[in-house]
Amino acid sequence: QVQLVESGGGLVQAGGSLRLSCAASGSIFSYTMGWYRQAPGKLRDLVAAITSGGSTNYADSVKGRFTISRDNAKNTVYLQMNSLKLEETGVYYCKGSAWGLGYWGQGTQVTVSS
């Protein structure tokens, strides 16, 4: 079992940038790691994911603006978010998946203001 802790959220103006981090308590080498967003009153949606081999997948709405990356030596996954939009306000969760199991962090709030 791995524990995940997100950080880096906060208040940012529309068009600004934030970098989220997800630190794991143990090795994430074999894990597919993902970032999800849950807006108020909405379901939790996938924003970006990265496999253990480094392949990435993005929601269409963030392609070209967000970048997911991982540093296995630091057991950390990042989400660089540029040109943020008002509708991207929400709680951002990190998830690690391996061997049919999934582990969630507690989330970090991102608020995009006008």
DSSP file (Angstrom, degrees, kcal/mol; ACC not computed):
  #  RESIDUE AA STRUCTURE BP1 BP2  ACC     N-H-->O    O-->H-N    N-H-->O    O-->H-N    TCO  KAPPA ALPHA  PHI   PSI    X-CA   Y-CA   Z-CA
    1    1 A Q              0   0    0      0, 0.0     2,-0.4     0, 0.0   102,-0.0   0.000 360.0 360.0 360.0 140.8    0.0    0.0    0.0
    2    2 A V        -     0   0    0     94,-0.1     2,-0.4    24,-0.1    94,-0.1  -0.957 360.0-144.5-122.7 141.0    1.2    3.5   -0.8
    3    3 A Q        -     0   0    0     -2,-0.4    22,-2.0   100,-0.1     2,-0.4  -0.867  15.8-155.8-103.9 138.5    0.1    6.8    0.7
    4    4 A L  E     -A   24   0A   0    100,-0.4   102,-0.5    -2,-0.4     2,-0.5  -0.925   9.0-170.4-119.9 136.6   -0.1    9.8   -1.5
    5    5 A V  E     -A   23   0A   0     18,-2.2    18,-2.7    -2,-0.4     2,-0.2  -0.974  10.0-155.9-129.9 118.1    0.1   13.5   -0.5
    6    6 A E  E     +A   22   0A   0     -2,-0.5     2,-0.3    16,-0.2    16,-0.2  -0.601  18.9 164.5 -90.0 152.1   -0.7   16.3   -2.9
    7    7 A S  E     +A   21   0A   0     14,-2.2    14,-2.7    -2,-0.2   101,-0.1  -0.962  39.6  70.1-154.1 168.0    0.6   19.8   -2.6
    8    8 A G        +     0   0    0     -2,-0.3    11,-0.3     1,-0.3    14,-0.0   0.371  62.2 131.6 102.9  -4.4    1.0   22.9   -4.7
    9    9 A G        +     0   0    0     12,-0.1     2,-0.3     9,-0.1    -1,-0.3  -0.181  22.9 117.0 -72.5 173.4   -2.6   24.0   -5.0
   10   10 A G  E     -d  110   0B   0     99,-0.8   101,-2.8    98,-0.1     2,-0.5  -0.990  62.5 -42.0 161.3-163.9   -3.8   27.5   -4.3
   11   11 A L  E     +d  111   0B   0     -2,-0.3     2,-0.3    99,-0.2   101,-0.2  -0.844  55.0 166.3-100.4 129.9   -5.4   30.6   -5.8
   12   12 A V  E     -d  112   0B   0     99,-2.7   101,-2.6    -2,-0.5     2,-0.1  -0.991  34.1-113.0-142.4 147.9   -4.3   31.7   -9.3
   13   13 A Q  E >   -d  113   0B   0     -2,-0.3     3,-2.5    99,-0.2    71,-0.2  -0.464  49.3 -84.6 -77.1 152.7   -5.6   34.1  -11.8
   14   14 A A  T 3  S+     0   0    0     99,-2.9    71,-0.2     1,-0.3    -1,-0.1  -0.318 120.2  29.0 -55.1 135.4   -7.0   32.9  -15.1
   15   15 A G  T 3  S+     0   0    0     69,-3.1    68,-0.6     1,-0.3    -1,-0.3   0.278 100.6 114.9  91.9  -9.6   -4.1   32.4  -17.5
   16   16 A G    <   -     0   0    0     -3,-2.5    68,-2.3    68,-0.2     2,-0.3  -0.088  58.9-119.3 -84.1-173.6   -1.7   31.7  -14.7
   17   17 A S        -     0   0    0     65,-0.2     2,-0.3    66,-0.2    65,-0.2  -0.925  21.7-179.9-131.1 151.7    0.2   28.6  -13.8
   18   18 A L  E     - B   0  81A   0     63,-2.1    63,-3.3    -2,-0.3     2,-0.5  -0.982  16.6-146.7-143.4 153.0    0.5   26.2  -11.0
   19   19 A R  E     - B   0  80A   0    -11,-0.3     2,-0.3    -2,-0.3    61,-0.2  -0.973  15.8-160.0-123.3 117.7    2.6   23.1  -10.4
   20   20 A L  E     - B   0  79A   0     59,-2.7    59,-2.2    -2,-0.5     2,-0.4  -0.700   4.0-159.7 -94.2 147.0    1.1   20.3   -8.3
   21   21 A S  E     -AB   7  78A   0    -14,-2.7   -14,-2.2    -2,-0.3     2,-0.4  -0.949   8.5-163.7-124.9 147.9    3.1   17.6   -6.7
   22   22 A C  E     -AB   6  77A   0     55,-2.3    55,-2.1    -2,-0.4     2,-0.5  -0.942  11.6-164.5-131.6 109.2    2.1   14.2   -5.4
   23   23 A A  E     -AB   5  76A   0    -18,-2.7   -18,-2.2    -2,-0.4     2,-0.3  -0.817   6.8-151.3-100.0 131.0    4.5   12.6   -3.0
   24   24 A A  E     -A    4   0A   0     51,-2.9   -20,-0.2    -2,-0.5     4,-0.1  -0.710  17.2-135.7-102.0 151.4    4.3    8.9   -2.3
   25   25 A S  S    S+     0   0    0    -22,-2.0     2,-0.2    -2,-0.3   -21,-0.1   0.639  88.1  12.3 -78.4 -14.3    5.3    7.1    0.9
   26   26 A G  S    S-     0   0    0    -23,-0.3    -2,-0.1    49,-0.1     2,-0.1  -0.778 107.3 -41.5-145.9-170.1    6.9    4.3   -1.1
   27   27 A S        -     0   0    0     -2,-0.2     3,-0.1     1,-0.1    -2,-0.1  -0.358  35.3-176.3 -65.7 134.9    8.1    3.3   -4.5
   28   28 A I    >   +     0   0    0     44,-0.3     3,-1.8     1,-0.1    -1,-0.1   0.158  48.4 118.6-109.1  14.5    5.8    4.2   -7.4
   29   29 A F  T 3  S+     0   0    0      1,-0.3    -1,-0.1    43,-0.2    43,-0.1   0.846  81.7  35.8 -52.9 -41.3    8.0    2.5  -10.0
   30   30 A S  T 3  S+     0   0    0     -3,-0.1     2,-0.3     2,-0.1    -1,-0.3   0.393 100.6 103.8 -95.0   3.4    5.4    0.1  -11.0
   31   31 A Y    <   -     0   0    0     -3,-1.8     2,-0.5    20,-0.1    67,-0.2  -0.625  65.2-137.6 -93.9 142.4    2.4    2.4  -10.7
   32   32 A T  E     -E   97   0B   0     65,-2.6    65,-2.6    -2,-0.3     2,-0.4  -0.864  32.4-155.1 -82.8 128.5    0.4    4.2  -13.3
   33   33 A M  E     -EF  96  50B   0     17,-2.7    17,-2.9    -2,-0.5     2,-0.3  -0.875  14.8-179.2-112.8 140.4   -0.1    7.6  -11.7
   34   34 A G  E     -EF  95  49B   0     61,-2.7    61,-2.5    -2,-0.4     2,-0.4  -0.965  22.9-142.2-139.4 154.8   -2.9   10.0  -12.5
   35   35 A W  E     -EF  94  48B   0     13,-3.1    12,-3.2    -2,-0.3    13,-1.6  -0.961  23.5-173.5-113.1 133.8   -4.3   13.4  -11.7
   36   36 A Y  E     -EF  93  46B   0     57,-3.0    57,-2.7    -2,-0.4     2,-0.4  -0.908  11.3-148.2-125.4 152.6   -8.0   13.9  -11.4
   37   37 A R  E     -EF  92  45B   0      8,-2.8     8,-3.0    -2,-0.3     2,-0.5  -0.973   6.4-168.6-123.1 136.9  -10.1   17.0  -10.9
   38   38 A Q  E     -EF  91  44B   0     53,-2.4    53,-2.4    -2,-0.4     6,-0.2  -0.936  10.0-162.3-125.3 109.2  -13.4   17.3   -9.0
   39   39 A A    >   -     0   0    0      4,-0.6     3,-2.4    -2,-0.5    51,-0.2  -0.493  44.3 -73.1 -82.2 158.0  -15.3   20.5   -9.5
   40   40 A P  T 3  S+     0   0    0      0, 0.0    -1,-0.1     0, 0.0     3,-0.1  -0.280 119.2   2.4 -55.0 126.5  -18.1   21.5   -7.1
   41   41 A G  T 3  S+     0   0    0      1,-0.3     2,-0.3    -3,-0.1    -2,-0.0   0.569 114.8 101.8  75.5   8.7  -21.1   19.3   -7.6
   42   42 A K  S <  S-     0   0    0     -3,-2.4    -1,-0.3     1,-0.1     2,-0.0  -0.757  74.9 -94.4-123.4 168.6  -19.5   17.2  -10.4
   43   43 A L        -     0   0    0     -2,-0.3    -4,-0.6    -3,-0.1     2,-0.6  -0.306  46.3 -95.9 -75.1 163.2  -17.9   13.9  -10.8
   44   44 A R  E     -F   38   0B   0     -6,-0.2     2,-0.3    -8,-0.1    -6,-0.2  -0.721  48.1-166.3 -81.9 122.5  -14.2   13.3  -10.5
   45   45 A D  E     -F   37   0B   0     -8,-3.0    -8,-2.8    -2,-0.6     2,-0.3  -0.848  23.9-107.5-116.0 147.6  -12.6   13.3  -13.9
   46   46 A L  E     +F   36   0B   0     -2,-0.3   -10,-0.3   -10,-0.2     3,-0.1  -0.522  32.8 174.0 -69.6 132.1   -9.2   12.3  -15.2
   47   47 A V  E     -     0   0B   0    -12,-3.2    12,-2.6     1,-0.4     2,-0.3   0.788  65.0 -18.5-101.8 -48.5   -7.0   15.2  -16.2
   48   48 A A  E     -FG  35  58B   0    -13,-1.6   -13,-3.1    10,-0.2    -1,-0.4  -0.988  56.3-167.3-159.8 152.7   -3.8   13.3  -17.0
   49   49 A A  E     -FG  34  57B   0      8,-2.4     8,-2.1    -2,-0.3     2,-0.4  -0.982   4.5-162.2-143.9 154.7   -2.0   10.0  -16.4
   50   50 A I  E     -FG  33  56B   0    -17,-2.9   -17,-2.7    -2,-0.3     6,-0.2  -0.990  16.2-139.7-140.6 129.9    1.4    8.6  -16.8
   51   51 A T    >   -     0   0    0      4,-2.6     3,-1.4    -2,-0.4   -19,-0.2  -0.229  33.9 -99.9 -81.1 173.8    2.3    4.9  -17.0
   52   52 A S  T 3  S+     0   0    0      1,-0.3   -21,-0.1   -22,-0.2    -1,-0.1   0.782 126.0  53.6 -63.4 -25.7    5.3    3.2  -15.4
   53   53 A G  T 3  S-     0   0    0    -23,-0.1    -1,-0.3     2,-0.1   -21,-0.1   0.484 123.2-104.5 -87.9  -2.8    6.9    3.3  -18.8
   54   54 A G    <   +     0   0    0     -3,-1.4     2,-0.2     1,-0.3    -2,-0.1   0.471  69.3 145.9  96.6   1.6    6.4    7.0  -19.2
   55   55 A S        -     0   0    0      1,-0.0    -4,-2.6    -5,-0.0    -1,-0.3  -0.512  34.2-151.1 -71.9 142.0    3.5    7.0  -21.6
   56   56 A T  E     -G   50   0B   0     -6,-0.2     2,-0.3    -2,-0.2    -6,-0.2  -0.819  16.6-170.1-119.5 155.9    1.1    9.9  -21.0
   57   57 A N  E     -G   49   0B   0     -8,-2.1    -8,-2.4    -2,-0.3     2,-0.3  -0.994   9.8-170.3-143.7 135.7   -2.6   10.5  -21.6
   58   58 A Y  E     -G   48   0B   0     -2,-0.3   -10,-0.2   -10,-0.2     2,-0.2  -0.936  30.1-107.9-129.0 149.1   -4.5   13.8  -21.2
   59   59 A A    >>  -     0   0    0    -12,-2.6     3,-1.8    -2,-0.3     4,-0.9  -0.502  39.4-117.6 -64.0 144.0   -8.0   15.0  -21.2
   60   60 A D  G >4 S+     0   0    0      1,-0.3     3,-0.6     2,-0.2    -1,-0.1   0.845 111.1  62.0 -55.7 -34.8   -8.7   16.8  -24.5
   61   61 A S  G 34 S+     0   0    0      1,-0.2    -1,-0.3     3,-0.0   -14,-0.0   0.685 109.8  38.4 -69.6 -17.0   -9.4   20.0  -22.7
   62   62 A V  G X> S+     0   0    0     -3,-1.8     3,-2.3   -15,-0.2     4,-2.2   0.469  80.4 127.8-112.8  -3.2   -5.9   20.3  -21.2
   63   63 A K  T << S+     0   0    0     -4,-0.9     4,-0.1    -3,-0.6    -3,-0.0  -0.299  80.0  16.3 -58.7 133.5   -3.8   19.0  -24.1
   64   64 A G  T 34 S+     0   0    0      2,-0.4    -1,-0.3     1,-0.1     3,-0.1   0.263 126.0  58.2  87.7 -11.7   -1.0   21.5  -24.9
   65   65 A R  T <4 S+     0   0    0     -3,-2.3    17,-1.4     1,-0.2     2,-0.3   0.689  97.6  54.0-117.4 -33.4   -1.4   23.3  -21.5
   66   66 A F  E  <  -C   81   0A   0     -4,-2.2    -2,-0.4    15,-0.2     2,-0.4  -0.801  59.6-167.1-107.4 147.4   -0.8   20.7  -18.8
   67   67 A T  E     -C   80   0A   0     13,-2.3    13,-3.0    -2,-0.3     2,-0.4  -0.982   4.5-159.7-135.6 124.5    2.1   18.3  -18.5
   68   68 A I  E     +C   79   0A   0     -2,-0.4     2,-0.3    11,-0.2    11,-0.2  -0.819  20.9 165.2 -98.8 141.6    2.3   15.3  -16.2
   69   69 A S  E     -C   78   0A   0      9,-1.8     9,-2.9    -2,-0.4     2,-0.3  -0.958  19.9-147.0-148.8 165.5    5.7   13.9  -15.2
   70   70 A R  E     -C   77   0A   0     -2,-0.3     2,-0.4     7,-0.2     7,-0.2  -0.987   9.8-161.4-139.6 148.5    7.2   11.6  -12.7
   71   71 A D  E >>> -C   76   0A   0      5,-3.1     5,-1.8    -2,-0.3     3,-1.1  -0.867   9.2-175.1-126.8  94.6   10.4   11.3  -10.8
   72   72 A N  G >45S+     0   0    0     -2,-0.4     3,-0.6     1,-0.3   -44,-0.3   0.817  82.6  61.4 -63.1 -30.2   10.6    7.7   -9.6
   73   73 A A  G 345S+     0   0    0      1,-0.2    -1,-0.3    -3,-0.1   -44,-0.0   0.819 114.3  35.6 -65.3 -29.1   13.8    8.4   -7.6
   74   74 A K  G <45S-     0   0    0     -3,-1.1    -1,-0.2     2,-0.2   -50,-0.2   0.388 105.8-127.3-102.2   1.1   11.8   10.9   -5.5
   75   75 A N  T <<5 +     0   0    0     -4,-0.6   -51,-2.9    -3,-0.6     2,-0.4   0.909  67.9 129.9  52.9  44.9    8.6    8.9   -5.6
   76   76 A T  E   < -BC  23  71A   0     -5,-1.8    -5,-3.1   -53,-0.2     2,-0.4  -0.975  45.6-160.9-136.3 142.7    6.8   12.0   -6.8
   77   77 A V  E     -BC  22  70A   0    -55,-2.1   -55,-2.3    -2,-0.4     2,-0.3  -0.944  15.1-158.4-120.7 145.1    4.5   12.9   -9.7
   78   78 A Y  E     -BC  21  69A   0     -9,-2.9    -9,-1.8    -2,-0.4     2,-0.4  -0.861  13.7-160.5-123.4 154.7    4.0   16.4  -11.0
   79   79 A L  E     -BC  20  68A   0    -59,-2.2   -59,-2.7    -2,-0.3     2,-0.6  -0.902   9.9-161.9-134.3 108.7    1.3   18.2  -12.9
   80   80 A Q  E     -BC  19  67A   0    -13,-3.0   -13,-2.3    -2,-0.4     2,-0.6  -0.801  11.5-167.4 -88.5 121.6    2.4   21.5  -14.5
   81   81 A M  E     +BC  18  66A   0    -63,-3.3   -63,-2.1    -2,-0.6     2,-0.3  -0.948   8.5 177.4-118.0 118.4   -0.7   23.5  -15.4
   82   82 A N        +     0   0    0    -17,-1.4   -65,-0.2    -2,-0.6   -66,-0.2  -0.802  60.9  18.9-116.6 159.0   -0.4   26.5  -17.7
   83   83 A S  S    S-     0   0    0    -68,-0.6    -1,-0.2    -2,-0.3   -66,-0.2   0.909  84.4-158.4  50.6  50.2   -3.0   28.9  -19.0
   84   84 A L        -     0   0    0    -68,-2.3   -69,-3.1    -3,-0.2     2,-0.3  -0.248   2.6-146.3 -64.8 146.3   -5.4   27.9  -16.4
   85   85 A K    >   -     0   0    0    -71,-0.2     3,-2.0   -70,-0.1    27,-0.1  -0.771  23.3-113.9-113.4 156.8   -9.1   28.6  -17.0
   86   86 A L  G >  S+     0   0    0     -2,-0.3     3,-1.5     1,-0.3    26,-0.4   0.876 114.7  58.8 -55.2 -40.2  -11.9   29.5  -14.6
   87   87 A E  G 3  S+     0   0    0      1,-0.3    -1,-0.3   -48,-0.0   -48,-0.0   0.514  89.5  73.9 -72.6  -3.2  -13.6   26.2  -15.2
   88   88 A E  G <   +     0   0    0     -3,-2.0    -1,-0.3     2,-0.0     2,-0.2   0.318  67.5 121.8 -93.7   9.0  -10.6   24.3  -14.0
   89   89 A T    <   +     0   0    0     -3,-1.5     2,-0.3    23,-0.2    22,-0.2  -0.486  40.9  90.4 -64.6 138.2  -11.3   25.2  -10.4
   90   90 A G  E    S- H   0 110B   0     20,-2.7    20,-3.0    -2,-0.2     2,-0.5  -0.957  79.9 -56.8 162.3-176.6  -11.7   22.2   -8.2
   91   91 A V  E     -EH  38 109B   0    -53,-2.4   -53,-2.4    -2,-0.3     2,-0.5  -0.844  47.4-148.3 -93.8 129.3  -10.0   19.7   -6.0
   92   92 A Y  E     -EH  37 108B   0     16,-3.0    16,-1.9    -2,-0.5     2,-0.4  -0.868  14.6-166.4-103.4 125.6   -7.1   17.9   -7.7
   93   93 A Y  E     -E   36   0B   0    -57,-2.7   -57,-3.0    -2,-0.5     2,-0.4  -0.858  12.3-143.3-114.0 144.8   -6.5   14.3   -6.6
   94   94 A C  E     -E   35   0B   0     -2,-0.4    11,-2.1   -59,-0.2     2,-0.4  -0.851  18.8-169.9-101.5 141.5   -3.5   12.1   -7.2
   95   95 A K  E     -EI  34 104B   0    -61,-2.5   -61,-2.7    -2,-0.4     2,-0.5  -0.998  10.5-160.8-135.1 136.1   -4.1    8.4   -7.8
   96   96 A G  E     -EI  33 103B   0      7,-2.6     7,-2.6    -2,-0.4     2,-0.4  -0.963  13.2-171.1-114.4 132.6   -1.7    5.5   -8.0
   97   97 A S  E     +EI  32 102B   0    -65,-2.6   -65,-2.6    -2,-0.5     2,-0.3  -0.978  17.4 141.8-129.0 133.1   -2.8    2.3   -9.6
   98   98 A A  E >   + I   0 101B   0      3,-2.3     3,-2.3    -2,-0.4   -67,-0.1  -0.938  64.8   7.8-164.5 144.8   -1.0   -1.1   -9.8
   99   99 A W  T 3  S-     0   0    0     -2,-0.3     3,-0.1     1,-0.3   -68,-0.0   0.824 129.4 -54.8  53.0  36.8   -2.0   -4.8   -9.6
  100  100 A G  T 3  S+     0   0    0      1,-0.3     2,-0.3     0, 0.0    -1,-0.3   0.503 116.1 110.2  79.4   4.0   -5.7   -4.0   -9.7
  101  101 A L  E <   -I   98   0B   0     -3,-2.3    -3,-2.3     2,-0.0     2,-0.4  -0.835  49.1-159.7-113.6 151.3   -5.5   -1.7   -6.8
  102  102 A G  E     -I   97   0B   0     -2,-0.3     2,-0.4    -5,-0.2    -5,-0.2  -0.989   1.7-164.8-132.0 141.1   -5.9    2.1   -6.6
  103  103 A Y  E     -I   96   0B   0     -7,-2.6    -7,-2.6    -2,-0.4     2,-0.3  -0.982   8.2-157.7-128.0 135.0   -4.8    4.6   -4.0
  104  104 A W  E     -I   95   0B   0     -2,-0.4  -100,-0.4    -9,-0.2    -9,-0.2  -0.818   8.7-138.3-112.3 148.2   -6.0    8.2   -3.6
  105  105 A G        -     0   0    0    -11,-2.1  -100,-0.2    -2,-0.3     3,-0.1  -0.321  34.5-103.8 -86.1-177.9   -4.5   11.2   -2.0
  106  106 A Q        -     0   0    0   -102,-0.5  -101,-0.1     1,-0.2   -13,-0.1   0.601  61.9-119.5 -87.7 -12.0   -6.5   13.7    0.0
  107  107 A G        -     0   0    0    -13,-0.1     2,-0.4     1,-0.1   -14,-0.2   0.069  13.1-120.3  94.3 156.1   -6.6   16.3   -2.7
  108  108 A T  E     - H   0  92B   0    -16,-1.9   -16,-3.0  -101,-0.1     2,-0.3  -0.999  26.3-120.2-136.4 135.6   -5.4   19.8   -3.1
  109  109 A Q  E     - H   0  91B   0     -2,-0.4   -99,-0.8   -18,-0.2     2,-0.5  -0.562  23.6-171.7 -81.2 131.9   -7.6   22.8   -3.9
  110  110 A V  E     -dH  10  90B   0    -20,-3.0   -20,-2.7    -2,-0.3     2,-0.5  -0.992   3.1-173.8-120.2 124.4   -7.0   24.8   -7.0
  111  111 A T  E     -d   11   0B   0   -101,-2.8   -99,-2.7    -2,-0.5     2,-0.6  -0.973   6.7-163.1-121.8 120.4   -9.0   28.0   -7.4
  112  112 A V  E     -d   12   0B   0     -2,-0.5     2,-0.3   -26,-0.4   -99,-0.2  -0.902  14.4-166.7-104.5 122.3   -8.8   30.0  -10.7
  113  113 A S  E      d   13   0B   0   -101,-2.6   -99,-2.9    -2,-0.6   -27,-0.0  -0.709 360.0 360.0-110.5 158.9  -10.1   33.5  -10.4
  114  114 A S              0   0    0     -2,-0.3  -101,-0.1  -101,-0.2    -1,-0.1   0.445 360.0 360.0 -88.2 360.0  -11.0   36.1  -13.0
